Amino acid sequence: MNQPVNSPQMKHLVSMRDVTKEDMLSLIDLASRIEAGQIKPDLSGKLGALLFFEPSTRTYFSFDTAIKRLGGNTLAMTGSGSTSVKKGESLADTLMTVRQYADFIVMRHKIEGAARFASEILDIPVINAGDGTNQHPTQAMLDLYSIHKTQGTLENLTVAMIGDLRLGRTVHSLAQALSDFNPKFYFASPRHLQMPKYIKDELKNKGVDFEEVEDIKPIIPHLDIMYVTRIQKERFAVLEDYEKVKDAYIITPEVLENVKENFRLMHPLPRVNEITVEVDKMPYAYYFRQARNGVVMRQAIIAKLLNLDVN
């Protein structure tokens, strides 16, 4: 019997601030071994609660698939319309009730800090599947895994993040995660959708090199990774403001004419029009395989948090 895969300090996955470089590399190694069929964590007899207060496609189905393929089961809540939340039940009471049934909780919520709150009141692992515009750590981990698979390393890479960087929780988590690996960042966004100051301050404090740009054409030949995010219509209070910026960056085959051979184009999905469908056929397009990588990475995360033995 192999040793448990968990490190004692990792009880929840709420924010990439809580994850050490060693934890990240351990999870990447574990996901790689799961994908290669070298190990298969056993979730039989385990029940994961998928509490999705906000809509989701890839994250929800990825977790559901990850759990069931390892022999576990899920109970699911999508939205709150058919639950006692609609009757006025507090989030705390909902969580404490679900805790009576489940071995771990995966939660997406519109309120920033909701997952942190859950981790503070529950004695079972809590996995943050996205909290408002704050964090999406499992997406960051599958992104790291995808980058490692395509580049063979996480160290010393040049990465551009493009689109809605202020409201996009995926880029917040990924910037924090990659900051431990000496990256060079380019941030390209409409002026009022720039990367939040607190993220930039964290990068400065760690000595991470980054540059904010408007024109992406000059940086294209230098990139290892381009990470594109959509302009999030649902987070705009005024529709006219969204209309002004929705087409700020559109990636076409012509945009990618001078990329490096190892270059890969990533996107957390869903996309709207920021990457044209013609790009899908290019060898650099990696976003659908990126989504597929989410299953094994989420299996690795669950195995680590549950301290499972692996055969």
C-alpha positions as CSV (number, residue, x, y, z in Angstrom):
1,M,0.0,0.0,0.0
2,N,1.4,3.4,-1.0
3,Q,1.6,6.3,1.4
4,P,-1.3,8.7,1.6
5,V,-1.1,11.5,-0.9
6,N,-2.2,14.3,1.4
7,S,0.0,16.7,3.2
8,P,-1.4,17.5,6.6
9,Q,-1.7,21.2,6.1
10,M,-3.9,20.9,3.0
11,K,-7.4,20.4,4.3
12,H,-9.4,22.6,1.8
13,L,-8.8,24.2,-1.6
14,V,-10.2,27.7,-1.3
15,S,-7.6,30.0,-2.8
16,M,-4.3,29.6,-4.6
17,R,-2.8,31.7,-1.8
18,D,-3.2,28.7,0.4
19,V,-1.3,26.3,-1.9
20,T,2.4,25.9,-1.7
21,K,4.7,25.4,-4.7
22,E,5.3,21.9,-3.4
23,D,1.6,21.2,-3.2
24,M,1.2,22.4,-6.8
25,L,4.0,20.1,-8.1
26,S,2.6,17.2,-6.0
27,L,-0.8,17.6,-7.6
28,I,0.6,17.8,-11.1
29,D,2.6,14.6,-10.5
30,L,-0.5,12.9,-9.0
31,A,-2.7,13.9,-11.9
32,S,-0.1,12.7,-14.4
33,R,0.1,9.3,-12.8
34,I,-3.7,9.1,-12.7
35,E,-3.9,10.0,-16.4
36,A,-1.2,7.4,-17.3
37,G,-3.2,4.7,-15.5
38,Q,-0.4,4.1,-13.0
39,I,-2.7,4.7,-10.0
40,K,-6.4,4.9,-9.4
41,P,-7.6,6.5,-6.2
42,D,-10.6,4.7,-4.7
43,L,-13.6,6.8,-4.0
44,S,-16.0,3.9,-3.5
45,G,-18.3,4.6,-0.5
46,K,-17.5,8.4,-0.8
47,L,-20.2,11.0,-1.5
48,G,-19.3,14.5,-2.9
49,A,-21.8,17.3,-2.6
50,L,-21.8,19.6,-5.7
51,L,-23.4,22.9,-4.5
52,F,-23.5,25.2,-7.5
53,F,-25.3,28.4,-6.7
54,E,-24.1,29.8,-10.0
55,P,-24.3,28.3,-13.5
56,S,-21.6,26.0,-14.7
57,T,-20.9,23.5,-17.5
58,R,-17.3,22.4,-17.5
59,T,-16.6,22.6,-13.8
60,Y,-19.8,20.9,-12.8
61,F,-19.5,18.0,-15.3
62,S,-15.8,17.7,-14.7
63,F,-16.2,17.2,-11.0
64,D,-19.2,14.9,-11.5
65,T,-17.2,12.8,-14.0
66,A,-14.0,12.8,-11.9
67,I,-15.9,11.5,-8.8
68,K,-17.9,8.8,-10.6
69,R,-15.0,7.5,-12.6
70,L,-13.2,6.8,-9.3
71,G,-16.2,4.9,-8.0
72,G,-17.7,7.7,-5.9
73,N,-21.2,9.2,-5.9
74,T,-22.5,12.7,-6.0
75,L,-25.5,14.7,-4.8
76,A,-26.1,17.9,-6.6
77,M,-27.7,21.3,-6.2
78,T,-27.7,23.5,-9.2
79,G,-29.2,26.9,-8.4
80,S,-31.2,27.5,-5.3
81,G,-34.7,27.7,-6.7
82,S,-35.8,24.2,-5.6
83,T,-34.0,24.3,-2.2
84,S,-34.7,25.8,1.2
85,V,-32.5,28.7,0.3
86,K,-35.5,30.1,-1.5
87,K,-37.4,29.9,1.8
88,G,-34.8,32.0,3.5
89,E,-32.4,29.3,4.9
90,S,-29.0,30.7,5.6
91,L,-25.9,29.5,3.8
92,A,-24.5,28.2,7.1
93,D,-27.6,26.1,7.7
94,T,-27.5,24.8,4.2
95,L,-23.9,23.8,4.5
96,M,-24.3,22.2,7.9
97,T,-27.2,20.2,6.7
98,V,-25.4,18.9,3.6
99,R,-22.4,18.1,5.7
100,Q,-24.6,15.4,7.4
101,Y,-24.7,13.5,4.1
102,A,-21.4,14.2,2.2
103,D,-17.7,13.4,2.7
104,F,-16.6,16.6,0.9
105,I,-18.2,19.7,-0.7
106,V,-17.5,21.3,-4.0
107,M,-19.1,24.8,-4.0
108,R,-19.6,27.6,-6.5
109,H,-21.2,30.8,-5.2
110,K,-21.7,34.4,-6.5
111,I,-20.4,35.9,-3.2
112,E,-16.7,36.4,-2.8
113,G,-15.5,34.6,0.3
114,A,-18.4,32.0,0.4
115,A,-16.0,29.1,0.1
116,R,-13.7,30.5,2.8
117,F,-16.7,30.8,5.1
118,A,-17.7,27.2,4.3
119,S,-14.2,25.9,5.1
120,E,-14.3,27.7,8.5
121,I,-17.5,26.1,9.7
122,L,-17.2,22.6,8.2
123,D,-15.0,19.7,9.3
124,I,-14.9,18.1,5.9
125,P,-12.9,19.3,2.8
126,V,-14.3,22.2,0.9
127,I,-13.3,22.8,-2.7
128,N,-13.9,26.3,-4.2
129,A,-15.4,25.9,-7.6
130,G,-15.5,29.7,-8.0
131,D,-16.6,32.5,-5.7
132,G,-17.8,35.6,-7.4
133,T,-14.9,37.5,-9.1
134,N,-12.4,36.2,-6.5
135,Q,-10.9,32.8,-7.0
136,H,-11.2,29.6,-9.1
137,P,-8.4,27.4,-7.7
138,T,-9.2,24.1,-9.4
139,Q,-9.2,25.9,-12.8
140,A,-5.8,27.3,-11.9
141,M,-4.6,23.8,-11.1
142,L,-5.9,22.3,-14.3
143,D,-4.3,25.3,-16.2
144,L,-1.0,24.6,-14.5
145,Y,-1.3,20.9,-15.5
146,S,-2.1,21.9,-19.1
147,I,0.8,24.3,-19.2
148,H,3.2,21.7,-17.8
149,K,2.0,19.1,-20.3
150,T,2.6,21.4,-23.3
151,Q,5.8,23.1,-22.1
152,G,7.5,20.4,-20.1
153,T,8.0,22.9,-17.3
154,L,6.3,25.7,-15.4
155,E,9.6,27.7,-14.9
156,N,10.6,30.9,-16.7
157,L,7.6,31.0,-19.1
158,T,6.3,34.1,-20.9
159,V,2.5,34.2,-20.5
160,A,0.0,36.7,-21.8
161,M,-3.4,37.1,-20.1
162,I,-5.9,38.8,-22.3
163,G,-9.5,40.0,-21.9
164,D,-11.4,40.7,-18.7
165,L,-8.7,40.6,-16.1
166,R,-10.6,42.6,-13.4
167,L,-13.6,40.4,-13.1
168,G,-12.1,37.1,-14.4
169,R,-11.4,34.9,-11.3
170,T,-9.5,32.3,-13.5
171,V,-6.7,34.8,-14.3
172,H,-6.5,35.9,-10.6
173,S,-5.9,32.3,-9.5
174,L,-3.5,31.5,-12.3
175,A,-1.4,34.6,-11.9
176,Q,-1.0,33.8,-8.2
177,A,-0.2,30.2,-9.0
178,L,2.4,30.9,-11.7
179,S,4.1,33.6,-9.6
180,D,6.1,30.9,-7.8
181,F,7.7,29.8,-11.1
182,N,9.5,33.0,-12.2
183,P,7.2,34.0,-15.1
184,K,7.1,37.0,-17.4
185,F,3.5,38.3,-17.6
186,Y,1.9,40.5,-20.2
187,F,-1.6,41.7,-19.2
188,A,-3.8,43.0,-22.0
189,S,-7.3,44.3,-21.3
190,P,-9.7,47.2,-21.8
191,R,-8.6,50.0,-19.6
192,H,-11.3,49.6,-16.9
193,L,-10.9,45.8,-16.9
194,Q,-7.3,45.7,-15.9
195,M,-5.8,43.2,-13.5
196,P,-6.8,44.2,-9.9
197,K,-4.3,46.3,-8.0
198,Y,-4.1,43.7,-5.2
199,I,-2.9,41.0,-7.6
200,K,-0.3,43.3,-9.1
201,D,0.9,44.3,-5.7
202,E,1.3,40.6,-4.8
203,L,3.3,40.1,-7.9
204,K,5.5,43.1,-7.2
205,N,6.2,41.9,-3.7
206,K,7.4,38.6,-5.1
207,G,9.6,40.2,-7.7
208,V,7.5,38.9,-10.6
209,D,8.0,40.7,-13.9
210,F,4.8,41.9,-15.6
211,E,3.8,44.6,-18.1
212,E,0.4,46.0,-19.0
213,V,-0.1,46.4,-22.7
214,E,-2.9,47.5,-25.0
215,D,-1.6,46.2,-28.4
216,I,-0.9,42.5,-28.3
217,K,0.8,42.3,-31.8
218,P,4.3,43.2,-30.6
219,I,4.3,40.5,-27.8
220,I,2.9,37.6,-29.9
221,P,6.4,36.3,-31.0
222,H,7.7,36.1,-27.5
223,L,4.9,34.1,-25.9
224,D,4.9,30.5,-24.6
225,I,1.2,30.8,-23.5
226,M,-1.6,33.0,-24.4
227,Y,-4.5,32.8,-21.9
228,V,-7.6,34.4,-23.3
229,T,-10.8,35.2,-21.2
230,R,-14.2,36.4,-22.3
231,I,-15.6,39.8,-21.4
232,Q,-18.2,38.7,-18.8
233,K,-21.5,40.2,-19.8
234,E,-23.3,38.9,-16.7
235,R,-21.0,41.0,-14.4
236,F,-21.8,44.3,-16.1
237,A,-24.4,46.5,-14.4
238,V,-24.9,48.6,-17.5
239,L,-25.2,46.7,-20.9
240,E,-23.9,49.7,-22.8
241,D,-20.6,49.3,-21.0
242,Y,-20.3,45.7,-22.1
243,E,-21.1,46.6,-25.7
244,K,-18.2,49.1,-25.7
245,V,-15.6,46.5,-24.8
246,K,-16.9,43.1,-25.9
247,D,-14.8,43.0,-29.1
248,A,-11.6,44.5,-27.6
249,Y,-9.5,41.4,-28.4
250,I,-10.4,38.8,-31.0
251,I,-7.9,36.1,-31.7
252,T,-7.9,35.0,-35.4
253,P,-5.4,32.8,-37.3
254,E,-3.9,36.0,-38.7
255,V,-3.1,37.2,-35.1
256,L,-1.1,34.0,-34.5
257,E,1.1,34.1,-37.6
258,N,4.4,34.7,-35.8
259,V,4.1,32.5,-32.8
260,K,6.8,30.2,-31.4
261,E,6.6,26.5,-32.1
262,N,5.9,25.6,-28.5
263,F,3.2,28.3,-28.2
264,R,-0.2,27.2,-26.9
265,L,-3.5,29.1,-26.8
266,M,-5.6,28.5,-23.7
267,H,-9.1,29.6,-22.6
268,P,-11.1,28.6,-19.5
269,L,-14.3,28.5,-21.6
270,P,-17.0,29.3,-22.3
271,R,-16.0,31.5,-25.2
272,V,-18.2,34.0,-27.0
273,N,-16.4,35.6,-29.9
274,E,-12.9,36.3,-28.5
275,I,-11.4,33.3,-30.3
276,T,-12.8,32.6,-33.8
277,V,-13.7,29.0,-34.7
278,E,-11.1,29.0,-37.5
279,V,-8.4,29.0,-34.8
280,D,-9.8,25.6,-33.5
281,K,-8.0,23.8,-36.3
282,M,-4.6,25.3,-35.6
283,P,-2.0,23.1,-33.7
284,Y,-1.7,25.9,-31.1
285,A,-5.3,25.6,-30.0
286,Y,-5.4,23.8,-26.6
287,Y,-8.6,25.0,-24.9
288,F,-10.7,21.8,-25.4
289,R,-7.9,19.5,-24.3
290,Q,-7.4,22.0,-21.4
291,A,-11.0,21.3,-20.4
292,R,-10.4,17.5,-20.6
293,N,-7.4,17.8,-18.3
294,G,-9.8,19.1,-15.6
295,V,-11.0,15.6,-14.9
296,V,-7.7,14.0,-13.8
297,M,-6.6,17.2,-12.0
298,R,-9.8,17.3,-10.0
299,Q,-9.4,13.6,-9.2
300,A,-6.0,14.4,-7.9
301,I,-7.3,17.3,-5.8
302,I,-10.0,15.1,-4.2
303,A,-7.6,12.3,-3.5
304,K,-5.2,14.7,-1.9
305,L,-7.8,16.4,0.3
306,L,-9.3,13.1,1.4
307,N,-5.9,11.7,2.1
308,L,-6.6,8.6,0.0
309,D,-4.3,5.7,-0.4
310,V,-3.5,4.9,-4.0
311,N,-2.9,1.5,-5.5
